[in-house]
């Protein structure tokens, strides 16, 4: 059969296109959803193969992560266009209305997948670990049972079955709200589901495989071909063959169980794919914000110049690829491309002058096609490095280790940023092997990685929170002390120890506590992560009491006689902020200021922000009915920016004392939910204050038992804030918060992986200044691998 060729490149979205699906009206149109917070309908042109924009749908407050089309019924004769968003809501639009006709609420996390059934049934899946069944805009059923985010859903209407795929690596089949079968086999998150017929369906996963399942529970076939995460799968019109898209920059066509065509893209991620049922054309949505349509019909193919332009874009793409120990001069030249490939999608790296190129075999053209220039041979991120894939994750090395005669070798994954003993211990735990093998496995790693450097050598240690050098126990090399400007308060502070130093090279075995031999040809910098877990609360300490009192005096003349304070009362507030003895009179006076009208209250809030550092003040206000409710009201989107800022700082400072910790922990769900009203602010100070509040929650949760919900909510909040442009200091505090949350809690770490937080953190690794942002981002990503 003739291979697919480009029909059209649809440009219009401003950010990643995360979801696509065919429309019913018109029958060959496309509905798309994007991180630019919009959904769009694209209508085919009559005179050429292209598409033009139709309906533009707004209404969500965060990115659109899922779309589907609801068939017509008696109420909506042209059906509905449905969108799901990271703002936790679902919106429904008619094909002629840019404004939603209804809004569905109930999910507590990103609504990342949707499927429409008969008779107005809608199935949604969310990061909150549940799927919901909606009928006539009402939630009639909540499907609970998954242990992680529900990334994929599907409906088999003839059987009355519903399918859910999750980051817990399982697929569940439901009937009437009850889980009938749990499918196991994938080794990483389930990302997509597609129904083949009333007995079979297809799944795709972060483990780089697709699986064909029977509703009886049997896995009928496993398909390999992708080199990285597979995000989406869609069935071709014959009901047997399918297409898929993933993180390896490709959309692939599968026929009779084999990959027959690989379509490379000039973008890192192919987030979603779909098939236009009316004509069999296939559609991809990518991270470069472009929707691409491909066809097998010559009359719908793009003109030759557009085809050539697309191929040149693909060829010009920089392809991150790990070359390992292979030297450029040892690569074969272009002459090897004279030999045909053995299968579609087969890749070869060749040398052409001073460059290395990646070529891919296109079986439909029977030729090698250049798909990019190799860059980053020293490594890269999990999404872009081109390293060896094992269980859906990338590693610099995946060794085969013979542990016992007569049994197949076990796979030992290893990244050069890891300590060999940690990797060895992980390998023993995974395979239930004796601790006696620890040294043997670690030495095997060291011997076979040829002395590669682990981590980055540093000329000194820098306190990530003060920007100053700090004392490192066991050190011997002195350096000049640096001034310590506290990045959390903007003020200088005393740094104990005087002379900051560097650590010595000897290491302690993390599992036994004993010293161990460190081979001279391997340099390890394990101690360099001074960023997390954070053990102390971060507060906003600095203030200029004189300026605050002057503002209070100014507003005191405007609040009306019944609210005015005397000169003595105003003076008492200044002594309160200066840290002198606190009396009941002080507390009474500050209570008066906090009753001022909202438009005049912000200097009073600043007084409270400073005063609440005193335990007596904190204990008093935290015991007062309505205190927390008032602070939360100040976080509303309509509140003035200074009021939002000071309310966030007050809440952050509450963590300084036990009474504040207890109150904020008890009201965690409300406080974090309302604080997220400020996540879209462009004000840098508000961003930093919000990040600090979340950071303090992460510190508090470390010592709590049975706080899984708290960890999850805090993690989801961090993800929500990170979606937006941020000040570097806010980025840093969120990274420390995230690192603290995932540091010692496996389930939270798995949730972070399923939320694809790596994609949000990777750009932070490129920050040149401040250096602490890029360094901390690197340590968080390492934890998530």
C-alpha positions in Angstrom: 0.0 0.0 0.0 1.2 3.5 -0.8 2.8 5.3 2.2 1.4 8.4 3.9 2.8 11.8 2.7 2.2 15.3 4.1 -1.1 16.8 3.3 -1.0 19.9 5.5 0.8 21.7 8.3 -1.8 23.5 10.4 -0.3 26.5 12.3 -2.4 28.5 14.7 -1.9 27.4 18.3 0.7 29.3 20.2 2.0 26.4 22.4 2.1 22.6 22.4 -1.0 20.9 20.9 -1.8 18.2 23.4 -5.0 16.6 21.9 -6.7 16.1 18.6 -9.8 14.3 17.4 -12.0 14.3 14.3 -15.1 16.4 14.2 -18.6 15.3 13.1 -19.5 18.7 11.6 -17.7 18.9 9.2 -17.0 15.2 9.0 -13.4 15.7 7.9 -12.6 18.5 10.3 -10.2 18.4 13.3 -10.8 19.5 17.0 -7.6 20.4 18.8 -6.6 21.4 22.4 -3.5 23.2 23.4 -1.3 24.5 26.2 -2.2 28.0 25.0 -5.5 27.5 26.9 -7.7 27.3 23.8 -9.4 24.6 21.7 -9.9 25.1 18.0 -11.8 23.5 15.1 -10.0 23.3 11.8 -12.0 23.0 8.6 -10.7 21.6 5.3 -10.3 24.0 2.4 -12.3 23.3 -0.7 -9.7 24.3 -3.2 -6.5 22.9 -1.8 -5.4 20.2 0.7 -5.0 22.6 3.6 -7.2 23.6 6.5 -8.5 27.0 7.8 -9.5 27.9 11.4 -13.1 27.5 12.4 -14.4 27.9 15.9 -12.0 29.2 18.6 -13.1 28.1 22.1 -12.1 29.8 25.3 -13.2 29.4 28.9 -10.5 27.4 30.6 -8.0 29.0 33.0 -5.3 26.5 32.3 -4.1 24.4 29.4 -6.4 22.1 27.5 -5.2 18.6 27.8 -8.1 16.5 26.3 -10.8 16.8 23.7 -13.6 14.6 22.4 -16.8 15.0 20.3 -20.2 14.0 21.7 -22.7 12.6 19.1 -25.9 14.5 18.4 -29.0 14.0 20.6 -32.4 15.6 21.0 -30.9 18.5 23.0 -27.8 19.1 20.9 -28.7 18.3 17.3 -25.1 18.9 16.0 -23.5 17.2 19.0 -21.0 18.8 21.4 -17.3 19.6 21.4 -15.9 18.6 24.8 -12.7 19.8 26.4 -10.8 18.8 29.6 -8.3 21.0 31.3 -5.6 21.3 33.9 -7.9 23.6 35.7 -9.8 20.4 36.7 -12.9 21.2 34.7 -14.7 19.9 31.6 -16.4 22.4 29.2 -19.0 21.6 26.5 -19.5 23.7 23.4 -21.9 23.6 20.5 -20.2 23.6 17.1 -21.4 27.2 16.5 -20.6 28.7 20.0 -17.2 29.9 21.2 -18.5 30.1 24.7 -19.2 26.9 26.7 -22.8 25.9 27.2 -22.0 23.9 30.4 -19.2 23.3 32.8 -18.6 20.1 34.7 -16.7 20.1 38.0 -15.8 17.4 40.4 -12.3 16.2 39.5 -9.6 17.3 41.9 -6.8 17.2 39.3 -6.0 17.8 35.7 -8.7 16.3 33.4 -6.3 14.6 31.0 -8.4 12.2 29.0 -12.0 12.0 27.6 -14.2 9.6 25.7 -17.8 9.9 24.5 -20.3 7.1 24.4 -23.9 6.6 23.4 -26.9 8.4 24.8 -24.9 11.4 26.1 -22.5 9.4 28.1 -19.1 11.0 28.8 -16.1 9.3 30.5 -13.3 11.4 31.9 -10.0 10.5 33.6 -7.9 12.7 35.9 -4.7 13.0 37.8 -6.8 12.6 40.9 -6.6 8.8 40.3 -10.3 8.5 39.3 -12.5 8.3 36.3 -15.9 9.8 36.2 -19.0 8.9 34.2 -21.2 11.8 33.2 -24.8 11.7 31.9 -26.7 14.8 30.9 -24.1 16.9 32.6 -24.2 15.1 35.9 -21.7 12.8 37.4 -23.5 9.5 37.9 -20.5 7.4 38.8 -16.9 7.7 40.1 -14.6 4.9 39.2 -12.0 4.4 42.0 -9.3 1.8 42.3 -6.2 3.1 40.5 -3.2 4.0 42.6 -2.0 6.8 40.4 -3.2 9.2 37.7 -5.7 8.0 35.1 -4.1 8.9 31.8 -6.4 7.1 29.4 -10.0 6.1 29.0 -12.1 4.2 26.5 -15.7 3.0 26.0 -16.9 -0.2 24.4 -20.6 0.6 24.1 -21.8 -2.7 22.7 -20.5 -4.6 25.8 -21.3 -1.9 28.3 -17.6 -1.8 29.2 -15.5 1.2 30.2 -11.7 1.1 30.2 -9.2 3.2 32.2 -5.4 3.2 31.9 -3.2 4.6 34.7 0.2 5.6 35.8 0.1 2.7 38.1 0.9 0.5 35.0 -2.5 -1.2 34.9 -5.6 -1.1 32.8 -9.0 -1.7 34.4 -12.2 -2.9 32.7 -15.4 -1.6 34.4 -19.0 -2.6 34.0 -21.8 -0.7 35.9 -19.2 1.0 38.1 -17.5 -2.2 39.2 -14.0 -3.3 38.2 -14.3 -6.7 36.5 -10.7 -7.2 35.2 -7.3 -5.6 35.9 -4.9 -5.9 33.0 -1.2 -6.1 33.9 1.8 -6.3 31.6 3.1 -2.9 30.8 6.1 -1.9 32.8 5.4 1.9 33.0 2.5 4.4 32.8 -0.4 3.7 30.5 -0.7 6.7 28.2 -3.3 5.8 25.6 -6.2 3.4 24.8 -8.0 2.7 21.5 -10.9 0.3 21.0 -10.4 -2.1 18.0 -13.8 -3.9 18.1 -16.2 -5.2 20.7 -13.7 -7.8 21.9 -10.3 -6.1 21.7 -8.4 -2.9 22.4 -4.9 -1.4 22.1 -2.8 0.3 24.8 0.4 2.3 24.6 2.8 3.1 27.4 5.9 4.9 28.7 7.6 1.6 28.4 7.9 2.2 24.6 5.5 -0.7 23.7 2.0 -1.2 22.5 -0.2 -4.1 23.6 -3.3 -5.7 22.0 -5.7 -7.1 24.6 -8.8 -9.2 24.7 -11.6 -8.2 27.1 -11.1 -11.7 28.6 -7.9 -10.4 30.1 -5.4 -11.9 27.7 -2.5 -9.9 26.1 -2.7 -11.0 22.4 0.3 -9.2 21.1 3.1 -6.8 22.0 4.4 -4.3 19.5 7.9 -2.8 19.7 9.3 0.0 17.5 9.2 3.3 19.3 12.4 4.3 21.1 10.8 6.3 23.9 7.5 7.0 25.6 4.4 6.4 23.5 1.7 9.0 24.2 -1.2 8.2 21.9 -2.7 5.4 19.7 -5.6 5.5 17.2 -7.3 2.9 15.1 -7.3 3.0 11.3 -10.7 2.6 9.4 -10.2 -1.1 8.8 -10.6 -1.7 12.6 -7.4 -3.7 12.8 -4.4 -1.5 12.0 -3.4 1.6 13.9 -1.1 4.5 14.3 0.9 5.8 17.3 2.9 8.8 18.4 5.5 9.4 21.1 8.5 11.1 22.5 10.9 9.8 19.9 9.7 12.5 17.4 7.7 10.0 15.3 4.3 8.9 14.3 4.3 5.3 13.3 1.9 3.3 11.1 1.2 -0.4 12.1 -0.2 -3.0 9.7 -0.6 -6.7 10.4 1.4 -6.3 13.6 4.4 -4.6 12.0 5.5 -1.0 11.8 5.3 -0.3 8.1 6.0 3.5 8.1 7.8 5.9 10.5 7.1 9.5 10.0 9.7 11.7 11.7 8.7 15.2 12.9 10.7 18.4 13.4 9.5 18.4 17.1 10.6 16.5 20.2 7.1 15.2 21.2 4.2 13.8 19.2 1.6 14.3 21.9 -1.4 12.9 20.2 -2.6 11.2 17.0 -6.0 10.6 15.4 -7.6 9.2 12.2 -10.1 11.0 10.0 -12.7 8.2 9.5 -14.2 9.7 6.5 -11.1 9.5 4.3 -8.4 7.6 6.4 -6.0 10.5 6.6 -4.0 10.6 9.8 -3.3 13.6 12.1 -0.5 14.4 14.6 -0.3 17.0 17.3 3.2 18.0 18.4 5.2 20.0 20.9 6.1 22.7 18.3 2.4 23.8 18.3 1.8 22.4 14.8 -0.9 20.0 13.7 0.1 17.8 10.7 -2.1 15.8 8.4 -0.8 13.0 6.2 -2.6 11.1 3.4 -2.1 8.3 1.0 -4.2 9.9 -1.7 -2.2 11.9 -4.3 -5.1 14.4 -4.9 -4.9 15.5 -1.2 -1.1 15.6 -0.9 0.6 18.9 -0.3 2.4 20.5 -3.3 5.9 19.3 -4.0 7.5 22.4 -2.5 5.7 22.0 0.8 6.7 18.3 0.9 10.3 19.3 0.3 10.1 22.0 3.0 8.8 19.5 5.5 11.5 17.0 4.7 14.2 19.8 5.1 12.8 20.8 8.5 13.0 17.2 9.7 16.6 16.9 8.3 17.6 20.1 9.9 16.3 19.1 13.3 18.9 18.6 16.0 18.6 15.0 17.3 20.0 14.4 20.8 21.7 11.0 20.7 24.1 9.3 23.0 27.2 8.1 21.2 28.9 6.6 24.2 32.5 5.6 23.5 32.1 5.8 19.7 34.4 8.4 18.2 33.3 10.5 15.2 36.1 9.2 13.1 35.1 5.6 13.7 31.5 6.1 12.3 30.9 4.8 8.8 30.6 7.3 5.9 27.6 7.9 3.6 28.5 4.9 1.5 26.8 2.6 4.0 23.5 4.1 2.9 23.9 2.3 -0.4 22.7 -0.8 1.4 18.9 -1.1 2.0 17.5 -1.2 5.5 16.1 -4.3 7.0 12.9 -2.8 8.4 11.0 0.5 8.4 12.3 3.0 10.9 15.7 1.3 11.2 18.3 4.0 12.0 22.0 4.5 11.2 24.4 7.2 12.4 27.0 8.2 9.7 29.9 10.6 9.5 29.6 13.4 7.0 32.6 15.8 7.2 32.8 17.1 10.8 29.2 16.1 11.6 27.3 13.1 12.6 23.9 12.5 11.0 21.0 10.3 11.8 19.3 8.5 8.9 16.2 6.4 8.9 15.0 3.7 6.5 11.7 4.6 4.8 10.3 1.3 3.5 7.6 3.1 1.5 10.2 5.0 -0.5 12.8 2.2 -0.3 15.4 4.8 0.7 17.3 6.2 3.6 16.0 9.6 4.8 18.0 12.0 6.9 16.1 12.8 10.1 18.6 15.1 11.8 22.0 16.1 12.9 23.3 14.4 16.1 23.9 16.8 19.0 24.6 16.4 22.7 26.8 13.3 22.5 27.7 13.8 26.1 24.2 13.1 27.2 21.0 15.0 27.7 17.7 14.8 29.4 15.5 11.8 29.8 13.3 13.0 27.0 16.0 14.0 24.6 19.2 12.0 25.2 18.7 9.0 22.9 20.1 6.8 25.6 19.3 3.1 26.1 15.6 2.6 27.0 14.8 0.2 29.8 11.4 -0.1 31.4 10.3 3.1 29.8 13.3 5.1 31.1 16.6 6.1 29.6 20.0 5.1 30.8 23.6 5.6 29.8 24.2 1.9 30.2 22.0 -1.2 30.5 24.2 -4.2 31.4 23.3 -7.9 31.2 24.5 -9.5 34.5 24.8 -13.2 34.9 24.0 -14.0 38.5 23.3 -17.7 38.3 24.2 -20.4 35.8 21.3 -21.7 33.8 19.2 -18.6 34.2 18.8 -15.7 31.8 20.9 -12.6 32.6 19.3 -9.7 34.5 19.3 -6.2 33.3 21.3 -3.6 35.3 20.5 0.0 34.3 23.0 2.8 35.2 23.3 6.5 34.6 26.7 8.2 35.0 25.2 10.7 37.3 24.5 7.9 39.9 26.7 6.4 42.5 27.6 2.8 41.6 26.6 1.6 45.1 23.2 3.2 44.9 22.6 1.6 41.4 23.8 -1.7 42.7 21.5 -1.6 45.7 18.5 -0.7 43.5 19.4 -3.7 41.3 19.6 -6.1 44.3 16.3 -4.8 45.7 14.5 -5.1 42.3 15.6 -8.7 41.8 15.4 -9.9 45.4 19.1 -10.7 45.5 21.4 -11.1 48.5 23.3 -8.1 50.0 26.4 -10.2 49.6 26.4 -9.2 45.9 26.6 -5.5 46.6 30.3 -4.9 46.2 30.5 -7.3 43.3 27.7 -5.5 41.3 29.1 -2.0 42.2 32.6 -3.0 41.0 31.1 -4.5 37.9 29.6 -1.1 37.1 32.8 0.8 37.9 34.9 -1.6 35.7 32.5 -1.3 32.8 31.9 2.5 32.7 35.6 3.1 32.1 36.1 5.8 34.7 33.4 8.2 33.4 33.1 11.2 35.7 30.0 11.3 37.9 28.6 14.7 38.6 30.5 18.0 38.2 33.6 19.0 40.1 33.1 22.2 42.1 35.5 24.7 43.5 33.4 25.1 46.6 30.0 24.6 48.2 27.4 27.3 48.1 24.4 27.5 50.4 21.4 27.5 48.0 19.3 29.6 50.3 21.8 32.3 51.1 24.1 32.3 48.0 27.1 32.1 50.4 29.7 29.4 51.0 29.0 27.2 53.9 30.9 24.9 56.2 31.0 21.2 55.0 32.1 18.8 57.7 35.2 16.8 57.1 36.8 19.4 54.8 40.3 20.6 54.8 40.7 23.2 52.0 39.8 26.7 53.1 38.5 29.4 50.8 37.6 33.0 51.3 34.2 33.6 52.9 31.5 35.2 50.8 29.0 37.7 52.0 25.6 36.1 52.8 22.6 37.8 51.4 19.5 35.8 52.3 17.5 35.3 49.1 14.3 34.7 51.1 14.4 38.0 52.9 16.8 40.2 50.9 18.8 40.9 54.0 22.3 39.9 55.2 22.7 37.3 57.9 25.3 35.8 60.1 27.0 32.6 58.7 28.4 30.4 61.4 31.7 28.8 61.0 33.5 31.6 59.2 35.6 29.7 56.8 33.7 27.7 54.2 35.4 24.6 52.9 35.3 21.8 50.5 34.7 18.1 51.3 37.3 15.5 51.1 37.1 12.8 48.5 36.4 9.8 50.8 32.9 8.4 50.7 30.7 6.6 53.1 28.7 3.6 52.1 25.1 4.8 52.2 23.8 1.4 53.1 26.3 0.3 55.9 27.5 3.6 57.2 31.1 2.4 56.8 33.9 3.9 54.8 34.4 2.3 51.4 37.1 2.2 48.8 36.7 4.8 46.1 38.5 3.9 42.8 40.8 6.7 41.7 39.5 6.8 38.2 35.9 7.7 39.2 35.1 11.1 40.6 31.8 11.3 42.7 30.2 14.4 44.0 27.3 13.0 46.0 27.4 15.7 48.7 26.8 18.4 46.2 23.0 18.3 46.6 22.6 20.8 49.5 19.2 21.9 48.3 16.8 19.3 49.6 15.2 17.9 51.6 14.6 21.2 53.3 14.3 20.8 57.0 13.6 24.3 58.2 10.7 26.7 57.5 11.4 29.7 55.3 9.9 33.0 56.5 9.8 36.7 55.5 11.7 38.5 58.2 12.9 41.9 56.9 10.8 45.0 57.5 11.0 48.7 57.8 8.8 49.5 60.8 9.0 53.2 60.2 7.7 53.1 56.7 4.9 50.7 57.6 3.8 53.0 60.5 3.9 56.0 58.1 1.5 54.2 55.8 -0.7 53.3 58.7 -0.9 56.9 59.8 -1.8 58.0 56.3 -4.7 55.4 56.1 -5.7 56.1 59.8 -7.0 59.5 58.6 -9.2 57.8 56.0 -10.8 54.9 57.8 -13.4 56.8 59.8 -13.5 57.9 63.4 -14.8 54.5 64.6 -11.8 52.7 63.2 -9.0 55.2 64.0 -6.1 54.4 66.3 -4.6 56.9 68.7 -1.0 58.0 68.4 -0.1 55.8 71.3 -1.7 52.8 69.7 0.2 53.4 66.5 3.4 53.7 68.4 2.7 50.4 70.2 2.5 48.7 66.8 6.0 49.9 65.9 7.4 48.5 69.1 5.7 45.3 68.4 7.4 45.0 65.0 10.7 45.9 66.6 10.5 42.7 68.6 10.0 44.1 72.1 7.9 42.5 74.8 4.4 41.6 73.5 1.5 42.5 75.8 -2.3 42.1 75.5 -2.4 45.8 74.5 -0.3 45.1 71.4 -2.5 42.2 70.4 -5.6 44.3 70.9 -4.2 47.1 68.8 -3.3 44.9 65.9 -6.7 43.3 66.0 -8.2 46.8 65.5 -6.1 47.4 62.4 -7.1 44.1 60.9 -10.8 45.2 61.1 -10.1 48.1 58.7 -11.8 48.2 55.3 -10.1 46.0 52.7 -8.9 48.9 50.6 -6.9 50.2 53.6 -5.8 47.0 55.2 -2.5 46.1 53.6 -0.2 48.0 56.0 -2.0 46.3 58.8 -1.4 43.0 57.2 2.3 43.9 56.9 2.3 44.6 60.7 0.8 41.1 61.2 3.3 39.6 58.8 6.1 40.9 61.0 4.4 40.4 64.4 3.3 36.8 63.8 6.9 35.8 64.1 6.3 36.2 67.9 4.9 33.1 69.4 2.4 34.9 71.6 1.0 36.8 68.6 0.9 33.6 66.5 -0.8 31.6 69.2 -3.5 34.3 69.6 -4.4 35.0 66.0 -4.4 31.3 65.1 -6.9 30.6 67.8 -9.2 33.4 66.7 -12.3 32.3 64.7 -12.3 33.7 61.2 -8.6 34.5 61.1 -7.7 31.9 58.5 -10.9 32.5 56.5 -10.1 36.2 56.3 -6.6 35.5 55.0 -8.0 33.1 52.4 -10.4 35.7 51.2 -7.5 38.0 50.5 -6.2 35.5 48.0 -9.2 35.9 45.7 -8.3 36.8 42.1 -10.1 40.1 42.5 -8.0 41.1 45.5 -5.3 43.9 45.1 -1.8 42.5 44.5 -0.4 44.0 47.8 -3.1 42.2 49.7 -2.5 38.9 48.0 1.2 39.2 48.6 0.9 40.0 52.3 -1.7 37.3 52.9 0.6 34.7 51.4 3.6 36.0 53.5 1.5 35.8 56.7 0.5 32.2 55.9 4.1 31.3 55.2 5.3 32.9 58.5 2.6 31.0 60.4 4.8 27.9 60.0 7.3 29.4 62.4 5.3 28.3 65.4 3.5 25.0 66.3 0.1 26.7 66.6 0.4 28.0 63.0 1.6 24.6 61.7 -1.4 22.9 63.3 -3.8 25.3 61.9 -2.4 25.3 58.3 -2.1 21.5 58.3 -5.7 21.1 59.5 -6.9 23.5 56.7 -4.4 22.4 54.1 -6.8 21.6 51.4 -8.6 25.0 51.6 -5.4 27.0 52.0 -3.6 25.5 49.0 -6.7 25.5 46.8 -7.3 29.2 47.4 -3.6 30.1 47.2 -3.5 28.7 43.7 -5.8 31.6 42.7 -2.5 33.6 42.6 -0.7 31.2 40.4 -1.2 33.2 37.2 0.0 36.5 38.6 2.9 38.2 36.7 4.0 39.8 40.0 7.4 38.3 41.0 6.9 38.9 44.7 3.6 37.1 44.8 5.1 34.2 42.8 7.9 33.9 45.4 5.4 34.1 48.3 3.2 31.4 46.8 6.3 29.2 46.2 7.4 29.8 49.8 4.0 28.7 51.2 4.2 25.5 49.2 7.8 24.9 50.3 6.8 25.3 54.0 4.0 22.8 53.5 6.5 20.3 52.1 8.7 20.8 55.2 5.8 20.3 57.5 4.5 17.2 55.7 7.9 15.4 56.2 7.1 14.6 59.8 3.5 13.7 59.3 2.2 10.1 59.2 -0.6 9.0 56.7 -0.4 12.3 54.8 -0.5 10.9 51.3 -3.3 13.3 50.4 -1.2 16.2 51.6 1.8 15.1 49.6 -0.4 14.7 46.5 -2.1 18.0 46.8 1.1 19.9 47.4 2.7 18.1 44.4 -0.2 18.9 42.1 -0.1 22.5 43.3 3.6 22.7 42.4 2.8 21.3 39.0 0.1 23.9 38.5 2.3 26.8 39.4 5.2 25.6 37.3 3.0 25.7 34.2 3.4 29.5 34.1 6.3 31.9 33.5 8.0 32.4 36.8 10.7 34.5 38.5 13.9 32.5 39.0 13.6 32.7 42.8 10.1 31.3 42.6 11.4 28.5 40.4 14.1 27.7 42.9 11.7 27.5 45.9 9.3 25.3 43.9 12.2 23.0 43.0 13.3 22.7 46.6 9.7 22.0 47.5 9.4 19.3 44.9 12.7 17.8 45.9 11.6 17.7 49.5 8.3 16.0 48.6 9.8 13.3 46.5 13.0 12.8 48.4 11.8 10.1 50.8 8.4 9.2 49.6 8.2 6.7 46.7 4.5 7.1 46.0 4.9 10.9 45.6 7.9 10.3 43.4 5.9 8.0 41.1 3.1 10.6 41.0 5.6 13.3 40.0 6.8 11.0 37.2 3.2 10.4 36.0 2.6 14.1 35.9 5.6 14.6 33.6 7.1 17.2 35.8 10.4 16.5 34.1 9.0 18.4 31.1 8.5 21.5 33.3 11.8 21.2 35.0 14.1 20.6 32.0 14.0 24.2 30.8 15.1 25.3 34.3 18.3 23.4 33.8 19.3 25.9 31.1 19.2 28.9 33.5 22.6 30.6 33.5 21.8 32.7 36.6 21.2 32.1 39.3 23.2 28.9 39.2 21.2 27.4 42.0 18.1 27.0 39.8 19.9 24.9 37.1 21.7 22.9 39.7 18.7 22.1 41.8 16.7 21.3 38.7 19.3 18.8 37.8 19.1 17.1 41.2 15.3 16.9 41.0 15.4 15.3 37.6 18.0 12.8 38.8 15.6 11.9 41.6 12.8 11.4 39.1 14.8 9.0 36.9 
